[in-house]
Amino acid sequence: MHWEDDAQIRFRTDGHEAVLSANPAGLRSLAGLLSALAEETPGSHYHLDAYNSLEEGSDELIVELV
């Protein structure tokens, strides 16, 4: 998984809404992650949280290939 140096990505949930916000470098980094995940086997997934790629205060996000 490659993240651009200045990537900023935040994920939060609020009731029935989920908001993913990112700067341009963060969006490019997420695009790379999604592209790599698409080449894996079903069930492959990434856990993203404030300790792993997301901004402080973010909720956990799991992205899974089905």
PDB file of N, H, CA, C and O in Angstrom:
ATOM      1  N   MET A   1       0.847  -1.156   0.000  1.00  0.00           N
ATOM      2  CA  MET A   1       0.000   0.000   0.000  1.00  0.00           C
ATOM      3  C   MET A   1       0.902   1.231   0.000  1.00  0.00           C
ATOM      4  O   MET A   1       1.738   1.379   0.891  1.00  0.00           O
ATOM      5  N   HIS A   2       0.747   2.111  -0.978  1.00  0.00           N
ATOM      6  H   HIS A   2       0.067   1.991  -1.702  1.00  0.00           H
ATOM      7  CA  HIS A   2       1.560   3.323  -1.073  1.00  0.00           C
ATOM      8  C   HIS A   2       0.685   4.544  -0.836  1.00  0.00           C
ATOM      9  O   HIS A   2      -0.346   4.715  -1.487  1.00  0.00           O
ATOM     10  N   TRP A   3       1.095   5.382   0.088  1.00  0.00           N
ATOM     11  H   TRP A   3       1.932   5.243   0.617  1.00  0.00           H
ATOM     12  CA  TRP A   3       0.395   6.634   0.375  1.00  0.00           C
ATOM     13  C   TRP A   3       1.304   7.788   0.004  1.00  0.00           C
ATOM     14  O   TRP A   3       2.485   7.790   0.352  1.00  0.00           O
ATOM     15  N   GLU A   4       0.767   8.762  -0.694  1.00  0.00           N
ATOM     16  H   GLU A   4      -0.193   8.760  -0.977  1.00  0.00           H
ATOM     17  CA  GLU A   4       1.540   9.961  -1.009  1.00  0.00           C
ATOM     18  C   GLU A   4       1.871  10.679   0.295  1.00  0.00           C
ATOM     19  O   GLU A   4       1.104  10.629   1.257  1.00  0.00           O
ATOM     20  N   ASP A   5       3.021  11.345   0.315  1.00  0.00           N
ATOM     21  H   ASP A   5       3.644  11.385  -0.466  1.00  0.00           H
ATOM     22  CA  ASP A   5       3.523  11.962   1.549  1.00  0.00           C
ATOM     23  C   ASP A   5       2.545  12.911   2.214  1.00  0.00           C
ATOM     24  O   ASP A   5       2.448  12.927   3.442  1.00  0.00           O
ATOM     25  N   ASP A   6       1.828  13.691   1.451  1.00  0.00           N
ATOM     26  H   ASP A   6       1.906  13.678   0.454  1.00  0.00           H
ATOM     27  CA  ASP A   6       0.941  14.690   2.053  1.00  0.00           C
ATOM     28  C   ASP A   6      -0.531  14.264   2.046  1.00  0.00           C
ATOM     29  O   ASP A   6      -1.427  15.105   2.126  1.00  0.00           O
ATOM     30  N   ALA A   7      -0.772  12.955   1.950  1.00  0.00           N
ATOM     31  H   ALA A   7      -0.045  12.272   1.885  1.00  0.00           H
ATOM     32  CA  ALA A   7      -2.144  12.446   1.918  1.00  0.00           C
ATOM     33  C   ALA A   7      -2.849  12.720   3.245  1.00  0.00           C
ATOM     34  O   ALA A   7      -2.301  12.471   4.318  1.00  0.00           O
ATOM     35  N   GLN A   8      -4.057  13.230   3.151  1.00  0.00           N
ATOM     36  H   GLN A   8      -4.502  13.433   2.279  1.00  0.00           H
ATOM     37  CA  GLN A   8      -4.915  13.446   4.313  1.00  0.00           C
ATOM     38  C   GLN A   8      -6.268  12.820   4.007  1.00  0.00           C
ATOM     39  O   GLN A   8      -6.942  13.200   3.050  1.00  0.00           O
ATOM     40  N   ILE A   9      -6.652  11.855   4.836  1.00  0.00           N
ATOM     41  H   ILE A   9      -6.104  11.547   5.614  1.00  0.00           H
ATOM     42  CA  ILE A   9      -7.903  11.131   4.626  1.00  0.00           C
ATOM     43  C   ILE A   9      -8.613  11.032   5.966  1.00  0.00           C
ATOM     44  O   ILE A   9      -8.007  10.658   6.970  1.00  0.00           O
ATOM     45  N   ARG A  10      -9.876  11.361   5.983  1.00  0.00           N
ATOM     46  H   ARG A  10     -10.368  11.665   5.168  1.00  0.00           H
ATOM     47  CA  ARG A  10     -10.677  11.276   7.212  1.00  0.00           C
ATOM     48  C   ARG A  10     -11.957  10.506   6.886  1.00  0.00           C
ATOM     49  O   ARG A  10     -12.559  10.688   5.827  1.00  0.00           O
ATOM     50  N   PHE A  11     -12.356   9.646   7.814  1.00  0.00           N
ATOM     51  H   PHE A  11     -11.868   9.498   8.674  1.00  0.00           H
ATOM     52  CA  PHE A  11     -13.602   8.903   7.671  1.00  0.00           C
ATOM     53  C   PHE A  11     -14.373   9.023   8.981  1.00  0.00           C
ATOM     54  O   PHE A  11     -13.826   8.791  10.059  1.00  0.00           O
ATOM     55  N   ARG A  12     -15.646   9.388   8.873  1.00  0.00           N
ATOM     56  H   ARG A  12     -16.089   9.576   7.997  1.00  0.00           H
ATOM     57  CA  ARG A  12     -16.464   9.478  10.080  1.00  0.00           C
ATOM     58  C   ARG A  12     -17.876   8.997   9.770  1.00  0.00           C
ATOM     59  O   ARG A  12     -18.364   9.095   8.644  1.00  0.00           O
ATOM     60  N   THR A  13     -18.497   8.485  10.791  1.00  0.00           N
ATOM     61  H   THR A  13     -18.100   8.405  11.706  1.00  0.00           H
ATOM     62  CA  THR A  13     -19.888   8.068  10.687  1.00  0.00           C
ATOM     63  C   THR A  13     -20.697   8.916  11.646  1.00  0.00           C
ATOM     64  O   THR A  13     -20.217   9.315  12.707  1.00  0.00           O
ATOM     65  N   ASP A  14     -21.928   9.186  11.258  1.00  0.00           N
ATOM     66  H   ASP A  14     -22.319   8.862  10.396  1.00  0.00           H
ATOM     67  CA  ASP A  14     -22.807  10.026  12.065  1.00  0.00           C
ATOM     68  C   ASP A  14     -24.239   9.550  11.844  1.00  0.00           C
ATOM     69  O   ASP A  14     -24.900   9.970  10.894  1.00  0.00           O
ATOM     70  N   GLY A  15     -24.700   8.695  12.699  1.00  0.00           N
ATOM     71  H   GLY A  15     -24.162   8.353  13.471  1.00  0.00           H
ATOM     72  CA  GLY A  15     -26.049   8.162  12.526  1.00  0.00           C
ATOM     73  C   GLY A  15     -26.116   7.262  11.307  1.00  0.00           C
ATOM     74  O   GLY A  15     -25.513   6.189  11.285  1.00  0.00           O
ATOM     75  N   HIS A  16     -26.853   7.703  10.289  1.00  0.00           N
ATOM     76  H   HIS A  16     -27.343   8.575  10.307  1.00  0.00           H
ATOM     77  CA  HIS A  16     -27.021   6.903   9.079  1.00  0.00           C
ATOM     78  C   HIS A  16     -26.136   7.379   7.938  1.00  0.00           C
ATOM     79  O   HIS A  16     -26.297   6.931   6.803  1.00  0.00           O
ATOM     80  N   GLU A  17     -25.204   8.283   8.223  1.00  0.00           N
ATOM     81  H   GLU A  17     -25.073   8.647   9.145  1.00  0.00           H
ATOM     82  CA  GLU A  17     -24.327   8.800   7.173  1.00  0.00           C
ATOM     83  C   GLU A  17     -22.888   8.386   7.436  1.00  0.00           C
ATOM     84  O   GLU A  17     -22.463   8.242   8.583  1.00  0.00           O
ATOM     85  N   ALA A  18     -22.157   8.202   6.362  1.00  0.00           N
ATOM     86  H   ALA A  18     -22.502   8.320   5.431  1.00  0.00           H
ATOM     87  CA  ALA A  18     -20.720   7.968   6.425  1.00  0.00           C
ATOM     88  C   ALA A  18     -20.078   8.994   5.500  1.00  0.00           C
ATOM     89  O   ALA A  18     -20.500   9.160   4.356  1.00  0.00           O
ATOM     90  N   VAL A  19     -19.058   9.678   6.001  1.00  0.00           N
ATOM     91  H   VAL A  19     -18.715   9.543   6.931  1.00  0.00           H
ATOM     92  CA  VAL A  19     -18.401  10.721   5.216  1.00  0.00           C
ATOM     93  C   VAL A  19     -16.924  10.382   5.088  1.00  0.00           C
ATOM     94  O   VAL A  19     -16.224  10.210   6.085  1.00  0.00           O
ATOM     95  N   LEU A  20     -16.466  10.290   3.856  1.00  0.00           N
ATOM     96  H   LEU A  20     -17.036  10.430   3.046  1.00  0.00           H
ATOM     97  CA  LEU A  20     -15.057  10.086   3.541  1.00  0.00           C
ATOM     98  C   LEU A  20     -14.574  11.372   2.900  1.00  0.00           C
ATOM     99  O   LEU A  20     -15.067  11.759   1.841  1.00  0.00           O
ATOM    100  N   SER A  21     -13.619  12.037   3.524  1.00  0.00           N
ATOM    101  H   SER A  21     -13.219  11.723   4.385  1.00  0.00           H
ATOM    102  CA  SER A  21     -13.102  13.282   2.964  1.00  0.00           C
ATOM    103  C   SER A  21     -11.597  13.173   2.852  1.00  0.00           C
ATOM    104  O   SER A  21     -10.938  12.562   3.693  1.00  0.00           O
ATOM    105  N   ALA A  22     -11.058  13.776   1.799  1.00  0.00           N
ATOM    106  H   ALA A  22     -11.593  14.272   1.115  1.00  0.00           H
ATOM    107  CA  ALA A  22      -9.620  13.669   1.552  1.00  0.00           C
ATOM    108  C   ALA A  22      -9.146  14.825   0.689  1.00  0.00           C
ATOM    109  O   ALA A  22      -9.913  15.412  -0.074  1.00  0.00           O
ATOM    110  N   ASN A  23      -7.859  15.140   0.827  1.00  0.00           N
ATOM    111  H   ASN A  23      -7.236  14.663   1.447  1.00  0.00           H
ATOM    112  CA  ASN A  23      -7.251  16.107  -0.076  1.00  0.00           C
ATOM    113  C   ASN A  23      -6.874  15.372  -1.369  1.00  0.00           C
ATOM    114  O   ASN A  23      -7.022  14.152  -1.432  1.00  0.00           O
ATOM    115  N   PRO A  24      -6.392  16.075  -2.396  1.00  0.00           N
ATOM    116  CA  PRO A  24      -6.064  15.405  -3.664  1.00  0.00           C
ATOM    117  C   PRO A  24      -5.082  14.239  -3.500  1.00  0.00           C
ATOM    118  O   PRO A  24      -5.263  13.190  -4.120  1.00  0.00           O
ATOM    119  N   ALA A  25      -4.057  14.410  -2.682  1.00  0.00           N
ATOM    120  H   ALA A  25      -3.910  15.262  -2.179  1.00  0.00           H
ATOM    121  CA  ALA A  25      -3.094  13.321  -2.479  1.00  0.00           C
ATOM    122  C   ALA A  25      -3.768  12.136  -1.783  1.00  0.00           C
ATOM    123  O   ALA A  25      -3.456  10.980  -2.071  1.00  0.00           O
ATOM    124  N   GLY A  26      -4.678  12.429  -0.880  1.00  0.00           N
ATOM    125  H   GLY A  26      -4.931  13.367  -0.647  1.00  0.00           H
ATOM    126  CA  GLY A  26      -5.414  11.358  -0.216  1.00  0.00           C
ATOM    127  C   GLY A  26      -6.302  10.602  -1.175  1.00  0.00           C
ATOM    128  O   GLY A  26      -6.385   9.375  -1.109  1.00  0.00           O
ATOM    129  N   LEU A  27      -6.968  11.314  -2.066  1.00  0.00           N
ATOM    130  H   LEU A  27      -6.900  12.310  -2.120  1.00  0.00           H
ATOM    131  CA  LEU A  27      -7.821  10.647  -3.061  1.00  0.00           C
ATOM    132  C   LEU A  27      -6.994   9.786  -4.011  1.00  0.00           C
ATOM    133  O   LEU A  27      -7.403   8.679  -4.360  1.00  0.00           O
ATOM    134  N   ARG A  28      -5.836  10.289  -4.429  1.00  0.00           N
ATOM    135  H   ARG A  28      -5.504  11.189  -4.145  1.00  0.00           H
ATOM    136  CA  ARG A  28      -4.964   9.475  -5.296  1.00  0.00           C
ATOM    137  C   ARG A  28      -4.482   8.231  -4.557  1.00  0.00           C
ATOM    138  O   ARG A  28      -4.415   7.149  -5.139  1.00  0.00           O
ATOM    139  N   SER A  29      -4.150   8.380  -3.293  1.00  0.00           N
ATOM    140  H   SER A  29      -4.204   9.259  -2.820  1.00  0.00           H
ATOM    141  CA  SER A  29      -3.707   7.234  -2.502  1.00  0.00           C
ATOM    142  C   SER A  29      -4.821   6.207  -2.359  1.00  0.00           C
ATOM    143  O   SER A  29      -4.582   5.008  -2.502  1.00  0.00           O
ATOM    144  N   LEU A  30      -6.036   6.670  -2.078  1.00  0.00           N
ATOM    145  H   LEU A  30      -6.230   7.644  -1.962  1.00  0.00           H
ATOM    146  CA  LEU A  30      -7.174   5.751  -1.985  1.00  0.00           C
ATOM    147  C   LEU A  30      -7.446   5.053  -3.311  1.00  0.00           C
ATOM    148  O   LEU A  30      -7.769   3.865  -3.339  1.00  0.00           O
ATOM    149  N   ALA A  31      -7.315   5.795  -4.412  1.00  0.00           N
ATOM    150  H   ALA A  31      -7.053   6.759  -4.389  1.00  0.00           H
ATOM    151  CA  ALA A  31      -7.520   5.197  -5.737  1.00  0.00           C
ATOM    152  C   ALA A  31      -6.522   4.064  -5.965  1.00  0.00           C
ATOM    153  O   ALA A  31      -6.878   3.021  -6.513  1.00  0.00           O
ATOM    154  N   GLY A  32      -5.287   4.268  -5.550  1.00  0.00           N
ATOM    155  H   GLY A  32      -4.998   5.116  -5.106  1.00  0.00           H
ATOM    156  CA  GLY A  32      -4.278   3.222  -5.683  1.00  0.00           C
ATOM    157  C   GLY A  32      -4.613   2.013  -4.833  1.00  0.00           C
ATOM    158  O   GLY A  32      -4.449   0.877  -5.277  1.00  0.00           O
ATOM    159  N   LEU A  33      -5.082   2.245  -3.615  1.00  0.00           N
ATOM    160  H   LEU A  33      -5.216   3.168  -3.254  1.00  0.00           H
ATOM    161  CA  LEU A  33      -5.467   1.152  -2.732  1.00  0.00           C
ATOM    162  C   LEU A  33      -6.618   0.359  -3.339  1.00  0.00           C
ATOM    163  O   LEU A  33      -6.589  -0.872  -3.343  1.00  0.00           O
ATOM    164  N   LEU A  34      -7.629   1.054  -3.853  1.00  0.00           N
ATOM    165  H   LEU A  34      -7.653   2.054  -3.850  1.00  0.00           H
ATOM    166  CA  LEU A  34      -8.778   0.373  -4.454  1.00  0.00           C
ATOM    167  C   LEU A  34      -8.387  -0.400  -5.702  1.00  0.00           C
ATOM    168  O   LEU A  34      -8.880  -1.504  -5.935  1.00  0.00           O
ATOM    169  N   SER A  35      -7.511   0.173  -6.495  1.00  0.00           N
ATOM    170  H   SER A  35      -7.111   1.070  -6.306  1.00  0.00           H
ATOM    171  CA  SER A  35      -7.048  -0.504  -7.702  1.00  0.00           C
ATOM    172  C   SER A  35      -6.285  -1.780  -7.346  1.00  0.00           C
ATOM    173  O   SER A  35      -6.473  -2.813  -7.990  1.00  0.00           O
ATOM    174  N   ALA A  36      -5.434  -1.716  -6.335  1.00  0.00           N
ATOM    175  H   ALA A  36      -5.281  -0.877  -5.813  1.00  0.00           H
ATOM    176  CA  ALA A  36      -4.674  -2.898  -5.903  1.00  0.00           C
ATOM    177  C   ALA A  36      -5.616  -3.949  -5.324  1.00  0.00           C
ATOM    178  O   ALA A  36      -5.456  -5.141  -5.586  1.00  0.00           O
ATOM    179  N   LEU A  37      -6.594  -3.513  -4.541  1.00  0.00           N
ATOM    180  H   LEU A  37      -6.725  -2.545  -4.327  1.00  0.00           H
ATOM    181  CA  LEU A  37      -7.540  -4.454  -3.945  1.00  0.00           C
ATOM    182  C   LEU A  37      -8.351  -5.171  -5.009  1.00  0.00           C
ATOM    183  O   LEU A  37      -8.688  -6.342  -4.838  1.00  0.00           O
ATOM    184  N   ALA A  38      -8.669  -4.500  -6.094  1.00  0.00           N
ATOM    185  H   ALA A  38      -8.395  -3.549  -6.233  1.00  0.00           H
ATOM    186  CA  ALA A  38      -9.455  -5.101  -7.177  1.00  0.00           C
ATOM    187  C   ALA A  38      -8.733  -6.276  -7.827  1.00  0.00           C
ATOM    188  O   ALA A  38      -9.370  -7.106  -8.474  1.00  0.00           O
ATOM    189  N   GLU A  39      -7.423  -6.359  -7.667  1.00  0.00           N
ATOM    190  H   GLU A  39      -6.905  -5.684  -7.141  1.00  0.00           H
ATOM    191  CA  GLU A  39      -6.636  -7.447  -8.256  1.00  0.00           C
ATOM    192  C   GLU A  39      -6.451  -8.625  -7.300  1.00  0.00           C
ATOM    193  O   GLU A  39      -5.855  -9.635  -7.676  1.00  0.00           O
ATOM    194  N   GLU A  40      -6.947  -8.512  -6.091  1.00  0.00           N
ATOM    195  H   GLU A  40      -7.432  -7.692  -5.786  1.00  0.00           H
ATOM    196  CA  GLU A  40      -6.812  -9.571  -5.085  1.00  0.00           C
ATOM    197  C   GLU A  40      -7.943 -10.580  -5.208  1.00  0.00           C
ATOM    198  O   GLU A  40      -8.763 -10.498  -6.123  1.00  0.00           O
ATOM    199  N   THR A  41      -7.983 -11.527  -4.287  1.00  0.00           N
ATOM    200  H   THR A  41      -7.317 -11.594  -3.544  1.00  0.00           H
ATOM    201  CA  THR A  41      -9.036 -12.537  -4.282  1.00  0.00           C
ATOM    202  C   THR A  41     -10.206 -12.066  -3.411  1.00  0.00           C
ATOM    203  O   THR A  41     -10.003 -11.296  -2.472  1.00  0.00           O
ATOM    204  N   PRO A  42     -11.432 -12.524  -3.714  1.00  0.00           N
ATOM    205  CA  PRO A  42     -12.573 -12.149  -2.888  1.00  0.00           C
ATOM    206  C   PRO A  42     -12.305 -12.442  -1.410  1.00  0.00           C
ATOM    207  O   PRO A  42     -11.721 -13.465  -1.051  1.00  0.00           O
ATOM    208  N   GLY A  43     -12.743 -11.528  -0.586  1.00  0.00           N
ATOM    209  H   GLY A  43     -13.218 -10.698  -0.878  1.00  0.00           H
ATOM    210  CA  GLY A  43     -12.500 -11.635   0.855  1.00  0.00           C
ATOM    211  C   GLY A  43     -11.305 -10.817   1.307  1.00  0.00           C
ATOM    212  O   GLY A  43     -11.158 -10.530   2.495  1.00  0.00           O
ATOM    213  N   SER A  44     -10.439 -10.434   0.351  1.00  0.00           N
ATOM    214  H   SER A  44     -10.559 -10.666  -0.614  1.00  0.00           H
ATOM    215  CA  SER A  44      -9.312  -9.576   0.704  1.00  0.00           C
ATOM    216  C   SER A  44      -9.855  -8.231   1.165  1.00  0.00           C
ATOM    217  O   SER A  44     -10.878  -7.759   0.669  1.00  0.00           O
ATOM    218  N   HIS A  45      -9.167  -7.627   2.109  1.00  0.00           N
ATOM    219  H   HIS A  45      -8.336  -8.011   2.512  1.00  0.00           H
ATOM    220  CA  HIS A  45      -9.672  -6.371   2.649  1.00  0.00           C
ATOM    221  C   HIS A  45      -8.545  -5.557   3.282  1.00  0.00           C
ATOM    222  O   HIS A  45      -7.457  -6.066   3.549  1.00  0.00           O
ATOM    223  N   TYR A  46      -8.836  -4.298   3.508  1.00  0.00           N
ATOM    224  H   TYR A  46      -9.720  -3.885   3.291  1.00  0.00           H
ATOM    225  CA  TYR A  46      -7.932  -3.382   4.204  1.00  0.00           C
ATOM    226  C   TYR A  46      -8.683  -2.772   5.374  1.00  0.00           C
ATOM    227  O   TYR A  46      -9.850  -2.400   5.253  1.00  0.00           O
ATOM    228  N   HIS A  47      -8.005  -2.674   6.502  1.00  0.00           N
ATOM    229  H   HIS A  47      -7.057  -2.976   6.600  1.00  0.00           H
ATOM    230  CA  HIS A  47      -8.512  -1.964   7.671  1.00  0.00           C
ATOM    231  C   HIS A  47      -7.797  -0.622   7.718  1.00  0.00           C
ATOM    232  O   HIS A  47      -6.568  -0.573   7.766  1.00  0.00           O
ATOM    233  N   LEU A  48      -8.544   0.442   7.705  1.00  0.00           N
ATOM    234  H   LEU A  48      -9.542   0.402   7.666  1.00  0.00           H
ATOM    235  CA  LEU A  48      -7.973   1.775   7.808  1.00  0.00           C
ATOM    236  C   LEU A  48      -8.533   2.445   9.056  1.00  0.00           C
ATOM    237  O   LEU A  48      -9.734   2.373   9.319  1.00  0.00           O
ATOM    238  N   ASP A  49      -7.671   3.093   9.816  1.00  0.00           N
ATOM    239  H   ASP A  49      -6.696   3.152   9.603  1.00  0.00           H
ATOM    240  CA  ASP A  49      -8.113   3.826  10.999  1.00  0.00           C
ATOM    241  C   ASP A  49      -7.100   4.916  11.311  1.00  0.00           C
ATOM    242  O   ASP A  49      -6.155   5.134  10.553  1.00  0.00           O
ATOM    243  N   ALA A  50      -7.302   5.594  12.422  1.00  0.00           N
ATOM    244  H   ALA A  50      -8.070   5.417  13.038  1.00  0.00           H
ATOM    245  CA  ALA A  50      -6.432   6.716  12.792  1.00  0.00           C
ATOM    246  C   ALA A  50      -4.999   6.256  13.055  1.00  0.00           C
ATOM    247  O   ALA A  50      -4.084   7.079  13.014  1.00  0.00           O
ATOM    248  N   TYR A  51      -4.777   4.982  13.320  1.00  0.00           N
ATOM    249  H   TYR A  51      -5.520   4.314  13.353  1.00  0.00           H
ATOM    250  CA  TYR A  51      -3.432   4.452  13.551  1.00  0.00           C
ATOM    251  C   TYR A  51      -2.816   3.905  12.271  1.00  0.00           C
ATOM    252  O   TYR A  51      -1.643   3.533  12.249  1.00  0.00           O
ATOM    253  N   ASN A  52      -3.619   3.858  11.194  1.00  0.00           N
ATOM    254  H   ASN A  52      -4.572   4.160  11.212  1.00  0.00           H
ATOM    255  CA  ASN A  52      -3.168   3.256   9.940  1.00  0.00           C
ATOM    256  C   ASN A  52      -3.790   4.016   8.772  1.00  0.00           C
ATOM    257  O   ASN A  52      -4.793   3.576   8.211  1.00  0.00           O
ATOM    258  N   SER A  53      -3.213   5.134   8.409  1.00  0.00           N
ATOM    259  H   SER A  53      -2.398   5.492   8.865  1.00  0.00           H
ATOM    260  CA  SER A  53      -3.542   5.858   7.182  1.00  0.00           C
ATOM    261  C   SER A  53      -4.577   6.970   7.300  1.00  0.00           C
ATOM    262  O   SER A  53      -4.565   7.882   6.474  1.00  0.00           O
ATOM    263  N   LEU A  54      -5.464   6.938   8.277  1.00  0.00           N
ATOM    264  H   LEU A  54      -5.474   6.197   8.947  1.00  0.00           H
ATOM    265  CA  LEU A  54      -6.485   7.973   8.368  1.00  0.00           C
ATOM    266  C   LEU A  54      -6.093   9.037   9.392  1.00  0.00           C
ATOM    267  O   LEU A  54      -5.250   8.804  10.258  1.00  0.00           O
ATOM    268  N   GLU A  55      -6.712  10.195   9.277  1.00  0.00           N
ATOM    269  H   GLU A  55      -7.397  10.384   8.573  1.00  0.00           H
ATOM    270  CA  GLU A  55      -6.430  11.302  10.183  1.00  0.00           C
ATOM    271  C   GLU A  55      -6.925  10.981  11.596  1.00  0.00           C
ATOM    272  O   GLU A  55      -7.851  10.191  11.778  1.00  0.00           O
ATOM    273  N   GLU A  56      -6.301  11.597  12.572  1.00  0.00           N
ATOM    274  H   GLU A  56      -5.549  12.239  12.424  1.00  0.00           H
ATOM    275  CA  GLU A  56      -6.707  11.447  13.961  1.00  0.00           C
ATOM    276  C   GLU A  56      -8.185  11.813  14.107  1.00  0.00           C
ATOM    277  O   GLU A  56      -8.654  12.789  13.523  1.00  0.00           O
ATOM    278  N   GLY A  57      -8.894  11.030  14.880  1.00  0.00           N
ATOM    279  H   GLY A  57      -8.513  10.236  15.354  1.00  0.00           H
ATOM    280  CA  GLY A  57     -10.324  11.264  15.082  1.00  0.00           C
ATOM    281  C   GLY A  57     -11.213  10.527  14.100  1.00  0.00           C
ATOM    282  O   GLY A  57     -12.438  10.572  14.210  1.00  0.00           O
ATOM    283  N   SER A  58     -10.594   9.841  13.128  1.00  0.00           N
ATOM    284  H   SER A  58      -9.599   9.804  13.039  1.00  0.00           H
ATOM    285  CA  SER A  58     -11.378   9.093  12.144  1.00  0.00           C
ATOM    286  C   SER A  58     -11.938   7.816  12.754  1.00  0.00           C
ATOM    287  O   SER A  58     -11.354   7.242  13.673  1.00  0.00           O
ATOM    288  N   ASP A  59     -13.075   7.384  12.229  1.00  0.00           N
ATOM    289  H   ASP A  59     -13.549   7.851  11.482  1.00  0.00           H
ATOM    290  CA  ASP A  59     -13.626   6.080  12.576  1.00  0.00           C
ATOM    291  C   ASP A  59     -12.920   5.030  11.728  1.00  0.00           C
ATOM    292  O   ASP A  59     -12.285   5.354  10.724  1.00  0.00           O
ATOM    293  N   GLU A  60     -13.036   3.769  12.142  1.00  0.00           N
ATOM    294  H   GLU A  60     -13.552   3.506  12.958  1.00  0.00           H
ATOM    295  CA  GLU A  60     -12.430   2.681  11.376  1.00  0.00           C
ATOM    296  C   GLU A  60     -13.212   2.470  10.076  1.00  0.00           C
ATOM    297  O   GLU A  60     -14.439   2.566  10.046  1.00  0.00           O
ATOM    298  N   LEU A  61     -12.477   2.185   9.018  1.00  0.00           N
ATOM    299  H   LEU A  61     -11.481   2.108   9.042  1.00  0.00           H
ATOM    300  CA  LEU A  61     -13.071   1.884   7.714  1.00  0.00           C
ATOM    301  C   LEU A  61     -12.491   0.578   7.213  1.00  0.00           C
ATOM    302  O   LEU A  61     -11.271   0.422   7.156  1.00  0.00           O
ATOM    303  N   ILE A  62     -13.340  -0.353   6.854  1.00  0.00           N
ATOM    304  H   ILE A  62     -14.331  -0.227   6.900  1.00  0.00           H
ATOM    305  CA  ILE A  62     -12.903  -1.621   6.266  1.00  0.00           C
ATOM    306  C   ILE A  62     -13.376  -1.635   4.818  1.00  0.00           C
ATOM    307  O   ILE A  62     -14.561  -1.452   4.538  1.00  0.00           O
ATOM    308  N   VAL A  63     -12.442  -1.853   3.905  1.00  0.00           N
ATOM    309  H   VAL A  63     -11.479  -2.002   4.132  1.00  0.00           H
ATOM    310  CA  VAL A  63     -12.752  -1.936   2.482  1.00  0.00           C
ATOM    311  C   VAL A  63     -12.501  -3.382   2.069  1.00  0.00           C
ATOM    312  O   VAL A  63     -11.394  -3.892   2.244  1.00  0.00           O
ATOM    313  N   GLU A  64     -13.520  -4.048   1.522  1.00  0.00           N
ATOM    314  H   GLU A  64     -14.419  -3.634   1.380  1.00  0.00           H
ATOM    315  CA  GLU A  64     -13.432  -5.478   1.236  1.00  0.00           C
ATOM    316  C   GLU A  64     -13.823  -5.771  -0.219  1.00  0.00           C
ATOM    317  O   GLU A  64     -14.745  -5.165  -0.766  1.00  0.00           O
ATOM    318  N   LEU A  65     -13.113  -6.694  -0.811  1.00  0.00           N
ATOM    319  H   LEU A  65     -12.365  -7.186  -0.366  1.00  0.00           H
ATOM    320  CA  LEU A  65     -13.440  -7.179  -2.155  1.00  0.00           C
ATOM    321  C   LEU A  65     -14.409  -8.336  -2.046  1.00  0.00           C
ATOM    322  O   LEU A  65     -14.155  -9.301  -1.325  1.00  0.00           O
ATOM    323  N   VAL A  66     -15.528  -8.243  -2.765  1.00  0.00           N
ATOM    324  H   VAL A  66     -15.734  -7.459  -3.351  1.00  0.00           H
ATOM    325  CA  VAL A  66     -16.509  -9.335  -2.750  1.00  0.00           C
ATOM    326  C   VAL A  66     -16.484 -10.081  -4.062  1.00  0.00           C
ATOM    327  O   VAL A  66     -17.239 -11.035  -4.244  1.00  0.00           O
TER     328      VAL A  66
END
